[in-house]
Amino acid sequence: MVDEKKWGILYCPKGGFLTSSNKRWKRAERCLKAHNIDFDMVKSESSASVYHLVKMMIGNGYKTIIIFGGDSALNDAVNCVMQEDSELRNSIVFGIIPNGVMNDFAHFWGFQEDNIEETISWLHKRRVRKIDLGCIRYENRRGERCHRYFHNCINIGLIAAIMNLRRRTRNLFGSRTLSFLFSFALLAFQRMDYKMHIKINTDKIKRKVMTVCIGNAQGYGQTPNAVPYNGLLDVSVVYNPRVTQLFEGIYLFLKGKFLNHRSVHPYRTQEVKMQIEPRTLVGIDGRLMNNIPVDEFKVIVEKEVINFLIPD
């Protein structure tokens, strides 16, 4: 068992994992040593290994686990720790150094990719806050009851497809904005609406919907007022957009004013119940789900279940 004060750092190189250089890690390593932080680093060679490496860290007694990666890596990490009993889970603290293709949750707290030194300085001060997680509970095609936690959001429909394209094009363009705009340019080749049954509070929506975002945090700009510490989920349901309004929507999205669009219908709730068509895409924290829910599923919020290191 390791010293409980030692950090366990899981380094997830971006850009296809294996093709990325180690320059950002070397920069982080120098900063960690400058702060006299005792740490062990493990490098993830693929997205599939993140869960198992975090489980290994927990088993070896690390109480501070830093994800040097993006939203998907953090998602795997929190899903790993949520398998543990509450006593062990409450003894573990997570932190993030943004290094992924998508770093929306890190940006929510003010962590930025281009300022590793500031991020490590903040993490070193060890300001801990308990945060909420969203959870989707569903049955898969084999009839098995499943669940998956998320720290940022779930996207259902068109934006799930765009987020998937964005992950792929980010490796080509490097720029977040360029990859996002290119993904939107491919809208002409994507399905524009999906038949859904949605129950939010007392409202029932039964119609074709373009996209739904259920956010525990910013939701890549679709739930900009959501915060992961109020015990509530923000939901944006988009339907009836005209083609000309899509361009307005893109502009408002990039300006952080997504909720101002006339086709966006916002809600705040503790639970969402939904039923979707079998081929509807579902993304969790920027990654498509492999097992699409069948029949009705629900999304809930679990209040203050993860310890997270936040800035000053």
C-alpha positions as CSV (number, residue, x, y, z in Angstrom):
1,M,0.0,0.0,0.0
2,V,1.3,3.5,-0.9
3,D,1.5,6.6,1.3
4,E,-2.0,8.1,1.4
5,K,-0.5,11.5,0.6
6,K,1.0,10.3,-2.7
7,W,-0.9,11.3,-5.8
8,G,-1.7,8.6,-8.4
9,I,-1.7,10.3,-11.8
10,L,-3.3,8.6,-14.8
11,Y,-1.8,10.1,-18.0
12,C,-4.1,9.8,-21.0
13,P,-2.3,11.2,-24.1
14,K,-4.7,12.8,-26.6
15,G,-4.6,12.6,-30.4
16,G,-5.4,8.9,-30.6
17,F,-3.6,8.1,-27.4
18,L,-0.5,6.5,-29.1
19,T,0.3,9.3,-31.5
20,S,0.7,12.0,-29.0
21,S,4.0,13.3,-27.8
22,N,5.0,13.5,-24.1
23,K,5.8,17.2,-24.1
24,R,2.7,18.1,-22.0
25,W,3.5,15.4,-19.5
26,K,7.1,16.6,-19.2
27,R,5.9,20.1,-18.6
28,A,3.5,18.8,-15.9
29,E,6.2,16.6,-14.4
30,R,8.5,19.6,-13.9
31,C,5.7,21.6,-12.2
32,L,4.8,18.7,-9.9
33,K,8.4,18.4,-8.8
34,A,8.7,22.2,-8.3
35,H,5.8,21.9,-5.8
36,N,7.4,18.9,-4.1
37,I,4.4,16.7,-4.8
38,D,5.0,13.0,-4.3
39,F,3.4,11.1,-7.1
40,D,3.3,8.0,-9.3
41,M,2.3,8.2,-12.9
42,V,0.7,5.5,-15.0
43,K,0.2,6.0,-18.7
44,S,-3.0,4.7,-20.4
45,E,-2.3,3.2,-23.8
46,S,-5.9,3.1,-24.8
47,S,-9.3,4.4,-23.7
48,A,-10.3,0.9,-22.7
49,S,-7.5,0.7,-20.1
50,V,-8.6,3.8,-18.1
51,Y,-11.1,1.9,-16.0
52,H,-8.7,-0.9,-15.1
53,L,-5.9,1.4,-14.2
54,V,-8.0,3.5,-11.9
55,K,-9.3,0.3,-10.3
56,M,-5.6,-0.7,-9.8
57,M,-4.8,2.7,-8.2
58,I,-7.8,2.3,-5.8
59,G,-6.7,-1.2,-4.9
60,N,-3.1,0.0,-4.2
61,G,-4.4,2.6,-1.7
62,Y,-4.1,5.9,-3.6
63,K,-6.4,8.4,-2.1
64,T,-5.7,11.3,-4.5
65,I,-6.2,10.3,-8.2
66,I,-5.5,12.9,-10.8
67,I,-6.8,12.3,-14.4
68,F,-4.4,14.0,-16.9
69,G,-7.0,13.6,-19.7
70,G,-10.4,14.7,-20.9
71,D,-14.1,14.1,-20.2
72,S,-14.2,10.5,-21.4
73,A,-11.2,9.5,-19.2
74,L,-12.8,11.2,-16.2
75,N,-16.1,9.5,-17.0
76,D,-14.4,6.1,-16.9
77,A,-12.7,7.0,-13.6
78,V,-15.8,8.1,-11.8
79,N,-17.7,5.0,-13.0
80,C,-14.9,2.9,-11.6
81,V,-15.0,4.5,-8.1
82,M,-18.8,4.4,-8.0
83,Q,-18.5,0.6,-8.0
84,E,-16.9,0.8,-4.6
85,D,-18.7,1.0,-1.2
86,S,-19.5,4.5,0.1
87,E,-16.8,4.4,2.8
88,L,-14.0,3.7,0.4
89,R,-15.4,6.1,-2.2
90,N,-15.6,8.9,0.4
91,S,-11.9,8.5,1.1
92,I,-10.8,9.1,-2.5
93,V,-10.4,12.5,-4.1
94,F,-10.3,13.1,-7.9
95,G,-8.7,15.9,-9.7
96,I,-8.3,16.8,-13.4
97,I,-5.5,18.3,-15.6
98,P,-7.2,18.9,-18.9
99,N,-5.5,17.0,-21.7
100,G,-8.3,15.4,-23.7
101,V,-10.1,16.0,-27.0
102,M,-12.9,17.4,-25.0
103,N,-12.4,19.1,-21.6
104,D,-15.8,20.6,-20.9
105,F,-15.9,19.7,-17.2
106,A,-12.4,21.0,-16.6
107,H,-13.4,24.3,-18.3
108,F,-16.5,24.6,-16.0
109,W,-14.2,24.9,-13.0
110,G,-11.7,27.2,-14.8
111,F,-8.9,24.7,-15.6
112,Q,-7.4,25.4,-19.0
113,E,-5.2,23.3,-21.2
114,D,-2.6,26.0,-21.8
115,N,-1.9,26.7,-18.1
116,I,-0.8,23.4,-16.6
117,E,1.2,25.3,-13.9
118,E,-1.9,27.1,-12.6
119,T,-3.9,23.9,-12.6
120,I,-1.3,22.0,-10.5
121,S,-1.0,24.9,-8.1
122,W,-4.7,24.9,-7.5
123,L,-4.8,21.1,-7.1
124,H,-1.9,21.2,-4.6
125,K,-4.0,23.5,-2.4
126,R,-6.4,20.6,-2.0
127,R,-9.7,22.4,-1.9
128,V,-12.2,19.5,-2.0
129,R,-15.8,19.8,-2.9
130,K,-18.4,17.0,-3.1
131,I,-20.1,17.0,-6.5
132,D,-23.2,15.4,-8.0
133,L,-23.3,12.8,-10.7
134,G,-26.0,12.1,-13.2
135,C,-26.9,8.5,-13.8
136,I,-28.7,6.8,-16.7
137,R,-30.5,3.6,-15.7
138,Y,-31.7,1.4,-18.6
139,E,-32.2,-2.1,-20.0
140,N,-30.0,-3.3,-22.9
141,R,-31.0,-5.5,-25.8
142,R,-30.1,-8.6,-23.8
143,G,-32.6,-7.7,-21.1
144,E,-29.8,-6.8,-18.6
145,R,-30.3,-3.9,-16.3
146,C,-27.5,-1.4,-16.7
147,H,-26.5,2.0,-15.4
148,R,-23.8,4.6,-16.3
149,Y,-22.8,7.7,-14.4
150,F,-21.8,11.0,-16.0
151,H,-20.3,14.2,-14.7
152,N,-21.0,16.5,-17.6
153,C,-24.0,15.4,-19.7
154,I,-25.9,13.0,-21.8
155,N,-26.7,13.9,-25.4
156,I,-29.5,12.1,-27.3
157,G,-30.1,12.6,-31.1
158,L,-28.3,15.0,-33.5
159,I,-25.8,16.6,-31.0
160,A,-24.6,13.1,-30.0
161,A,-23.7,12.6,-33.6
162,I,-22.0,16.0,-33.8
163,M,-20.0,15.3,-30.6
164,N,-18.8,12.0,-32.1
165,L,-17.8,13.8,-35.3
166,R,-16.1,16.5,-33.2
167,R,-14.0,13.9,-31.4
168,R,-12.8,12.6,-34.7
169,T,-12.2,15.9,-36.5
170,R,-10.4,17.4,-33.5
171,N,-7.5,15.1,-34.2
172,L,-7.4,16.4,-37.8
173,F,-7.8,20.1,-37.1
174,G,-6.4,20.5,-33.6
175,S,-8.6,23.5,-33.0
176,R,-11.8,23.1,-30.9
177,T,-13.7,25.7,-32.9
178,L,-12.6,24.4,-36.4
179,S,-13.5,20.9,-35.5
180,F,-16.9,22.0,-34.2
181,L,-17.7,24.1,-37.2
182,F,-16.6,21.2,-39.6
183,S,-18.9,18.9,-37.6
184,F,-21.8,21.2,-38.0
185,A,-21.0,21.5,-41.8
186,L,-21.7,17.7,-42.0
187,L,-25.2,18.3,-40.7
188,A,-26.5,17.9,-44.3
189,F,-25.6,14.2,-44.1
190,Q,-27.1,13.6,-40.6
191,R,-30.6,12.7,-39.6
192,M,-32.3,15.8,-38.3
193,D,-35.1,14.5,-36.0
194,Y,-36.0,11.5,-33.9
195,K,-39.2,10.2,-32.4
196,M,-39.1,10.5,-28.6
197,H,-41.3,10.2,-25.6
198,I,-40.1,12.4,-22.8
199,K,-41.4,13.0,-19.3
200,I,-39.9,15.9,-17.3
201,N,-41.6,16.9,-14.1
202,T,-45.3,17.2,-15.1
203,D,-44.6,17.8,-18.8
204,K,-44.9,15.0,-21.4
205,I,-43.4,15.4,-24.8
206,K,-44.3,12.9,-27.5
207,R,-43.1,14.1,-30.9
208,K,-40.1,14.2,-33.2
209,V,-37.1,15.9,-31.5
210,M,-33.8,17.1,-33.0
211,T,-31.7,16.7,-29.8
212,V,-31.9,16.4,-26.0
213,C,-29.1,17.4,-23.6
214,I,-29.4,16.3,-19.9
215,G,-26.7,18.2,-18.1
216,N,-25.1,17.8,-14.7
217,A,-22.8,20.6,-15.8
218,Q,-22.4,22.8,-18.9
219,G,-23.2,20.1,-21.4
220,Y,-20.9,21.4,-24.1
221,G,-22.8,24.7,-24.1
222,Q,-26.3,23.2,-24.2
223,T,-27.1,23.4,-20.5
224,P,-25.0,26.5,-19.7
225,N,-26.7,27.2,-16.3
226,A,-26.3,23.7,-14.9
227,V,-24.0,23.2,-11.9
228,P,-22.9,19.8,-10.4
229,Y,-23.7,20.7,-6.8
230,N,-27.4,21.6,-6.6
231,G,-29.0,18.2,-6.8
232,L,-30.7,19.0,-10.1
233,L,-30.3,18.3,-13.8
234,D,-30.8,20.9,-16.5
235,V,-32.4,19.6,-19.7
236,S,-32.5,21.3,-23.1
237,V,-35.0,19.8,-25.6
238,V,-34.7,21.1,-29.2
239,Y,-37.5,20.7,-31.8
240,N,-39.1,22.5,-34.7
241,P,-36.0,24.3,-36.0
242,R,-36.1,25.6,-39.5
243,V,-33.0,25.3,-41.7
244,T,-32.3,29.1,-41.4
245,Q,-32.7,28.9,-37.7
246,L,-29.9,26.3,-37.5
247,F,-27.4,28.9,-38.4
248,E,-28.7,31.2,-35.7
249,G,-28.5,28.3,-33.3
250,I,-24.8,27.7,-34.3
251,Y,-24.1,31.4,-33.6
252,L,-25.8,31.4,-30.2
253,F,-24.1,28.1,-29.3
254,L,-20.6,29.5,-30.0
255,K,-21.5,32.7,-28.1
256,G,-22.7,30.7,-25.1
257,K,-26.3,31.9,-25.5
258,F,-27.8,28.5,-26.6
259,L,-30.9,28.9,-24.4
260,N,-31.9,32.1,-26.2
261,H,-32.8,30.1,-29.4
262,R,-36.5,29.9,-30.0
263,S,-36.4,26.2,-30.6
264,V,-34.7,25.3,-27.3
265,H,-37.0,24.3,-24.5
266,P,-35.2,24.3,-21.1
267,Y,-36.1,22.4,-17.9
268,R,-34.7,21.8,-14.5
269,T,-35.5,18.5,-12.7
270,Q,-34.3,15.6,-10.6
271,E,-35.4,12.9,-13.0
272,V,-36.1,12.4,-16.7
273,K,-37.9,9.5,-18.2
274,M,-37.5,8.7,-21.9
275,Q,-38.2,6.3,-24.7
276,I,-36.4,6.6,-28.0
277,E,-36.1,4.9,-31.4
278,P,-33.6,2.0,-31.6
279,R,-31.2,3.8,-33.9
280,T,-31.1,7.1,-31.9
281,L,-27.5,7.9,-31.0
282,V,-26.8,8.5,-27.3
283,G,-23.5,10.1,-26.0
284,I,-22.3,10.2,-22.4
285,D,-19.6,12.8,-21.6
286,G,-18.7,13.1,-25.3
287,R,-18.5,9.4,-26.1
288,L,-21.2,7.3,-27.8
289,M,-22.8,4.6,-25.8
290,N,-22.2,1.1,-27.1
291,N,-25.4,-0.3,-25.6
292,I,-28.4,1.8,-26.6
293,P,-31.3,1.7,-24.1
294,V,-34.4,-0.2,-25.1
295,D,-37.9,0.6,-23.9
296,E,-38.2,3.3,-21.3
297,F,-35.1,4.5,-19.4
298,K,-34.6,7.2,-16.8
299,V,-31.9,9.7,-15.9
300,I,-31.5,10.8,-12.3
301,V,-29.0,12.8,-10.3
302,E,-27.1,11.5,-7.3
303,K,-26.2,14.3,-4.9
304,E,-22.7,14.8,-3.5
305,V,-21.2,11.4,-4.3
306,I,-17.7,12.2,-5.6
307,N,-14.9,14.2,-4.0
308,F,-13.4,16.6,-6.5
309,L,-10.4,19.1,-6.3
310,I,-11.5,22.6,-7.4
311,P,-9.7,25.9,-7.9
312,D,-9.5,28.8,-5.4
